[in-house]
Amino acid sequence: MTDLSVRRAVDTDIGACAAVLNGWIDATPWFPRVHSAEEVEGFLRDAFPAREIWVIGNPVEGYLSVDPEAGKIGALYCARSGAGLGKALMDKAKEGRDRLFLHTHVANEAAQRFYRREGFVGAGAVDPEPPHELPELRMEWVR
């Protein structure tokens, strides 16, 4: 049984977070791999000091990253779906906040269904962030 307790990530969790994200990239046919696994880990390491990052599971099975000043969820990835991991992480991100937003790929319909269940609404198309050219959608949550 998975431990659903959420805790603040520490530096030593970065490799596990990168492994979750790299696993998602490799398992998602419509999402191109443009960065090596090592580069992905480096990006997470670089973002770590400026982000509020939460992890779930022991070992880590999911993580969520929030830019605390902008209120933007920059990442939510779980090693498996349907186990309550994303819900627990999202509940933690909402604590003490009145609003959040995120960008999700238009092709990621499962993520959009999850975000809608969590109270997010579509707020229009956004330009894709390089190096990907995949269409994205902005979604917003207001308490």
C-alpha positions as CSV (number, residue, x, y, z in Angstrom):
1,M,0.0,0.0,0.0
2,T,1.3,3.4,-0.9
3,D,2.0,6.0,1.7
4,L,-0.2,8.9,0.8
5,S,1.5,11.4,3.1
6,V,2.9,14.4,1.3
7,R,6.1,16.1,2.4
8,R,8.2,18.9,1.3
9,A,11.0,17.7,-1.1
10,V,14.6,17.8,0.0
11,D,17.6,18.0,-2.3
12,T,18.1,14.2,-2.2
13,D,14.6,13.7,-3.7
14,I,15.5,15.4,-7.0
15,G,16.7,12.2,-8.6
16,A,13.5,10.4,-7.7
17,C,11.4,13.3,-9.0
18,A,13.4,13.2,-12.3
19,A,12.9,9.4,-12.5
20,V,9.1,9.9,-12.2
21,L,9.1,12.6,-14.9
22,N,11.4,10.6,-17.2
23,G,9.2,7.6,-16.8
24,W,6.2,9.7,-17.9
25,I,8.1,11.0,-20.9
26,D,9.1,7.6,-22.0
27,A,5.6,6.2,-21.6
28,T,3.8,9.0,-23.4
29,P,3.9,8.4,-27.2
30,W,2.7,11.9,-28.2
31,F,5.3,13.7,-26.0
32,P,8.7,13.9,-27.7
33,R,11.9,13.4,-25.7
34,V,14.1,16.3,-26.5
35,H,16.2,16.3,-23.3
36,S,18.2,13.4,-21.9
37,A,17.3,12.0,-18.5
38,E,20.3,13.7,-17.1
39,E,19.3,17.1,-18.5
40,V,15.8,16.7,-17.0
41,E,17.3,16.0,-13.6
42,G,19.5,19.1,-14.0
43,F,16.5,21.3,-14.8
44,L,14.8,20.1,-11.7
45,R,17.9,20.7,-9.6
46,D,18.2,24.2,-11.0
47,A,14.5,25.0,-10.2
48,F,14.6,23.5,-6.7
49,P,15.6,26.6,-4.8
50,A,12.9,28.8,-6.3
51,R,10.1,26.3,-6.2
52,E,7.8,24.8,-3.6
53,I,8.1,21.1,-4.4
54,W,6.1,18.3,-2.7
55,V,6.6,14.6,-3.0
56,I,4.5,11.6,-2.1
57,G,5.4,8.0,-1.5
58,N,8.4,6.2,0.0
59,P,10.1,5.7,-2.4
60,V,8.9,8.8,-4.2
61,E,6.1,8.0,-6.6
62,G,5.0,11.5,-7.5
63,Y,5.8,15.2,-7.2
64,L,4.2,18.6,-7.6
65,S,6.1,21.9,-8.2
66,V,4.7,25.3,-7.5
67,D,6.1,28.7,-8.2
68,P,5.0,30.3,-4.9
69,E,5.1,33.9,-6.1
70,A,3.1,33.4,-9.4
71,G,0.9,30.6,-8.0
72,K,1.7,28.5,-11.1
73,I,1.9,24.7,-10.9
74,G,4.8,24.0,-13.1
75,A,4.7,20.2,-12.7
76,L,2.6,17.4,-11.5
77,Y,3.8,13.9,-12.3
78,C,2.9,10.5,-10.8
79,A,4.4,7.1,-11.5
80,R,0.9,5.6,-11.6
81,S,-2.6,7.0,-11.9
82,G,-5.7,6.2,-10.0
83,A,-4.0,5.7,-6.7
84,G,-4.8,9.1,-5.2
85,L,-1.3,10.4,-5.5
86,G,-2.1,13.4,-7.7
87,K,-5.1,14.3,-5.5
88,A,-3.0,14.3,-2.4
89,L,-0.4,16.5,-4.0
90,M,-3.0,18.9,-5.4
91,D,-4.7,19.2,-2.0
92,K,-1.3,20.2,-0.5
93,A,-0.7,22.8,-3.3
94,K,-4.1,24.3,-2.6
95,E,-3.4,24.7,1.2
96,G,-3.3,28.4,2.1
97,R,-3.9,29.6,-1.4
98,D,-7.0,31.2,-3.0
99,R,-5.9,30.6,-6.6
100,L,-3.6,28.5,-8.8
101,F,-3.0,28.1,-12.5
102,L,-1.2,25.7,-14.8
103,H,-0.5,24.9,-18.4
104,T,-1.3,21.4,-19.7
105,H,-0.9,19.9,-23.1
106,V,-4.1,19.8,-25.2
107,A,-3.3,16.2,-26.0
108,N,-3.2,15.3,-22.3
109,E,-6.9,14.7,-21.9
110,A,-6.5,12.5,-18.8
111,A,-4.7,15.4,-17.0
112,Q,-7.5,17.8,-18.1
113,R,-10.1,15.5,-16.7
114,F,-8.2,15.3,-13.4
115,Y,-7.8,19.1,-13.2
116,R,-11.5,19.6,-13.9
117,R,-12.3,17.2,-11.0
118,E,-10.0,19.3,-8.9
119,G,-12.0,22.5,-9.7
120,F,-9.8,23.9,-12.5
121,V,-11.5,25.5,-15.5
122,G,-10.1,26.1,-19.0
123,A,-8.9,29.7,-19.5
124,G,-7.8,29.5,-23.1
125,A,-4.9,28.4,-25.3
126,V,-1.3,29.5,-24.5
127,D,1.7,29.5,-26.7
128,P,3.8,26.3,-26.2
129,E,7.0,26.7,-24.3
130,P,10.0,25.7,-26.3
131,P,11.5,23.4,-27.2
132,H,8.1,21.7,-27.6
133,E,5.6,22.9,-30.1
134,L,2.7,21.0,-28.6
135,P,-0.5,23.1,-28.1
136,E,-1.2,24.0,-24.5
137,L,-4.2,25.1,-22.5
138,R,-4.2,27.3,-19.4
139,M,-6.4,26.1,-16.5
140,E,-7.2,28.1,-13.4
141,W,-8.5,27.2,-9.9
142,V,-10.1,29.7,-7.6
143,R,-11.2,28.8,-4.1
